[in-house]
Amino acid sequence: MSLRKILLYSGLFLPLLSAPAQALQVVASVKPLQLLSAALLDGISEPGLLVPTDASVHNYVLKPSDMRGLVAADLVIWVGPELELFLGKALQKTDARLLQLGTADAAVPAAESDHDHDHDHDHDHDDTAGHDDTAGHDDHEGHDEHADHDEHGDQGEESEHAHNHGEDAHLWMDPQLMLAGAQRLQHMLTEIAPEHGDRLAANYARFAASLQAQDDRLQQQLAPLADRGFFVFHDAYGHFVGHYGLKQLGYFTVDPSRPPGARHLSDIRRQLEANDAVCVFSEPQFRANVVNSVTQGTGVRHGELDPLARDFAPGPDAYVDYLSSLAKSFVDCLAEE
C-alpha cells in the first residue's frame, strides 16, 4: 500500500481533502521554480511552494505540513541535493514524480533523459546521480571568487558544505537553463496528465517566446556594464553573471546563514579601497550590517539583489519579470552616473 493511501486511511491526510482536487498538484522546492511551474500550469492549477522566501534553503527543516504536501503532490520539482540537501530522504516517502533540475541534468533534452521517469532510480541515487561538479563553471567570467577558497580556509569549508564541492546550484539565474528545464517540465506534466497536453504545449510555447525575447533585451541592456566590478552578498549569482558577461569580483559568504570570515572581509575591503568595485549588493532576506560595515567610507554604491524572487506572485509572466528585476538592480547600481 502506498504512503498516500496509508495517510488517507489513518486520517492524517484529511486536511488535504478539504480543498478541491486539482488536475495537477505540483510542489516546487524554491520560489523561482514555483514561478517556472506557474508559467506552464497557467489555466490548469497553481503550484505549491516548499521553502518560504524568508528562510534559507541551505539549512531548511521540513515541517509535518511540508511532508503532507509532498505526499499529496503529483510532481515535485527541485534542483537536487547540491541545493536542497534536506529533501533527499523525504522524497523517498512520496509517490510523486520527481523532476530534478540539477546543473548537469538541465541541458539534457527531455526525450533523452530517463532519470525522471524511473522513480526508484531517482531514490537509489538521490545524492549523487546526474551531477558533474565541474558543470556550469568553466565559462563563468567574474568567478574569481573560487580562487578565494584557497586563500581563505573559512570560505572553502562553507563551499563544500553548502554547494557540494563548489557547484553553483542557483540555476534559475540562467534563462537558458530554465528554458531547458521548462521543456522537461512540460514533457513530464504531459505524461502525468495527457488531457492537458494541448494547454501545456501552448503555455510552454508562450513562455519560451517571452523568455527568449526578454533574454535578448537583457543582453543588450547589460552589455555596457561588462567592465563594472561588484561584490555580491552570497554565492548565488554565478549563472546570471556568466550568462550576461558581468564582472563579479567575489562574494561575502557561500551560505548566507553563516557570517563571512574576518580575513575574507579584510580582503574585500582592500579591493573596495583600491576602487576595483563600483557596487556591493546585499539581499533582502538577510541583515546588511556586514555589508554596511565593510563599505563604510569607501564611496562604493550599495545595491540589493533578491535570489529568491520573494516579491513575485506566481503567474505566467512572473519568472520573466523576475529576470527583468534582477537586471534592473544591476543597472541601477552599476551604470555610470
N, C-alpha and C positions, 0 to 999 in steps of 0.2 A: 504494500500500500504506500502511495506517495506521501510525502510530508504534508503536502497541501490537504489531502483527504484526512490525514490524522488530525491536523489542526481544526479542520471543519467539524469532524465528528466529536472532537473533545470540547468544542465551544470556544476555543481560543481564536478562531477565525471569524467569530460573529461580528466584531466591529467593522470588518470589511464588507459585510453583507448589507449594511445599511445604505451604502452608496449604490447608485445604479451601475450595473455592469457595463464596462466599456468594451468596445470591439477589440481594442488593443491596449494592454496595460504595459507601459514601458517605464522603467525606472533608470534614471541617469545618475551616475555617481557624483558628478560635479556640475555646476550651473552651465558652463559653456557647452557641455554635452547635452544638457537638457534643452538648450536653445537650438542646437543642431537637430535633436529629435523633434522638437516642436515644428520646425520647418517642414519636415517630411510628414508629420502627423496632422498637419493643418486640415481641419474639417473632419477628422476621424476621432481623435482623442487627445487628451492633454498628458504629456509625460510627467512623471513624478521626479522629485529630487531627493537624493540621499544626504549629502553633506551640505549643511546650511552655509551660506556665503560668509557668515561671521565666524566660522570655525576653520581650523587648519586641516586640510586633507592629509597632511603628513602624520598627524597623531590622533585622528578621529577615532572615537569609540562608538560602536554600534549600540543603539538602544533597542529595546524589545519592539517598539513600533517600526523601527527600520527593518528589522528582520521580518515582521509581518508583511511589510511592503514588498520585500524581496520574494517572499514565498508566493504572494498573490500575482506577481508580475508574469507577463508572457515573455518579456525580454528585458535583460539588464545590459546597459551599455556602460563600459568603463574603459579606462586607459590600460590598466594592468598592474601587476604587483610592484612595478617600479614607482608607482604613484600611490595607489590605494592599497597599501600593504595589508591593511586591516580587513580587506574584503576576501582574500583568498579562501579561507576556510568557510566563511559564511556562504559563499556561492556554491559550495558543495551541498548545501542544505536546501536548495531551491530547485524546482523543476523548470525554472525559466530558461529560455535560450540565452546564451551569453555572447555578446559582441564585444570583443577586446580590441581596442584601437591602439595597441602598443605601437611605438615608433616604428619598429621594424615591420610590423604587420600592416601598417596603414597604407603602404604603397602597393599591397598585393591586391589585384583585381578580385572582386567577389567570386567570379567563376573559377578562379584558380586556387582559392583558399578553402580547405576543408576544416580549418581549425575551429570555426564557429559552428560547424554542422554536426560535430560529434561531441555531445555533451560530456560523456565520460572521458574523452580525450582531453577536454579542457580541464577537467578536475584532476586528472593524473599529472598534469604539467602546469598547474596554475602558477607556480613560482618561477618557472624558467622558460617555458615554451615561447618561441617566436620573438625572442629579444636579442638583438645584436647590440652589445654595449657600445659599439662604435657608431651605430646608425645615427644620422642626423647631426653629426658634429663636425665632420671634416670640412664642410663647406660653409661654416658659420664664421664669417668675419666678425671681429669685435668680441670674440670669445677668449680674449687673452686671460680671462679670469681663471681658466683651467690651470694655467701656469702658476696661479696664486696658491694652488693646493700644495705645491712642492715647497713654497716658501713659508706657508702658514699652516702648520700641522693642525691647528684647531679647525680650519676650514676644510681640510682634507677629510677629517673624521666625519664631519657633518655631511659631506658629499656622499660618502659610502652609505651612511645611514638613510639619507633622505631620497637619494636618487639612484640607488642600485648601481654603484660604481660610476657615477657621473652622467648617466644617460638623462637627457632632458625630456621629461615626460609631459611637459605642458604643450602637447602637440596642437591644441586648439589655437595656438598663436600663429600657425601657418595655414593660410586659407587653402592651399593645395592639399595638405594632409587632411584637412577637414572635408574637402570635396571628395577625396578618395574614400573617407570614412562614410560620407553620406551615401555614396554608391553602394557600399557594403551594407549599410543600414537599410536602404531601400530593398535590396535583394533579400535580406533576411526577413523583413516585415512582410514582404510579398509571399514568402514561403509560409509564414505563420498564418496570414490572413489573405489568401489569394482573392477573396471577394473585394478587397480594397486595392487590388493591383493597379487598376487604371488611375485611381486617385493618387496613389503613392508615386506612380511614374510621372504624373503631371506635376506633383509637388516637387519631386526631385529635379525635373527639368527647369522649373521656375527658380528653384534655389540655385542650381548650378549656373544659370544665366545671370542671376542677380549677383552671385558671389564673384564670378569671373569679371563682370563689369566693374564691381567695386574694387577688386584687386588691381585692375588696370589703372583705375583712378588713383588709388593709394600709391602705386608705384611712381606715378608722376608727381604726386603731392610730396612724397618723402625723399625723392631723389636729391633735391637741393640740400638735404641735411646730412649727406653721407660723411662729411668731414667734421661734424659737430659731436665731440666726445661727451659721454654722460655715464653716470653710475645709476644702477637700479637698487632697490631695497633688497630683493631676494632673487635668486637664480630661477626666474620663471619666463623670461622673455627671449631666450636664445633663438627660438624658431622665428619669431617676428623679426628680430634683429637680422638674422641671417637671410630671411626671405627678402627683406626690403633694403639690405645693404647698409644698415646703420652702424654707428661707431660706439658700441658699448665697451667701456673701459674696464668694467668689473661690477661686482655686487657686494652688498654689505654682509649677507648671510645666505646660506643654502636653504636652511629650514627657518622660516620666519618666526617660529616659536622659540628659537634659540638665539641668544644675543651673540653678535659677532665678537671675535677676539680683539683684544686691545692692540696687538701688533698689526692686525689687518686694518683696523680703523686708522692707525697712525700712518700706514702706507697710503690709504685713500686720502687722508688729509694732506700729505705731501704732494700728491698729484693735483689736488684741488688748488693748493697754493702755487703750483707751477703752471696754473692756467691750462691744464690738459683737458679739463671738463667744462662744459657750458652749463650743465644742469645735473641735479641729483634728484631722483624720483623716490618718493615714499609710496605707501599703499594705504588705502582707507581702512583695511582690516586691522592694522597694527599701529601702535603709537609711533609717531615720527620723532620722538625725543632724540634718539641716537643720530638720526639724520640731521636734525637741527644743531646738535652739538658739534658734529664734525664740520658742518658747512659754515658755522658762525664766523663772521668776519672775512670770509673769502670772496664775497660778491657773487658766488655761484648761484644760479637760479634754482628754485625748488619747485618741482612738479609732482604730480600724483598719477600713478598707474594702478588700474584695478585688474588683477589677474583672474578674478572670478566672476566678472560681469554682474556684480551684486545689484545694480540698479536697473537691470533689464528684465522685463516680464517676458515669459516665453511667448513666442509668436512667429509667424512665417518669415519676418524680416529681422528678428531680434539678433541673430548671430552676425549678420551683415552689418547691422547698425553698431554692434559692439566693436567690430573691427574698425569701423569709422571713428568711434570714440577713442580708441587706443591711438590711432594715427593723429587725431586732433590734440591729444595730450602731448605727444612728441613735438608736433608743430608748435604748439603754444609755448613750450619751454625751450626748444632748440633753435627756432628761427631767429635770424638776425633782426635786431630792432631797427 
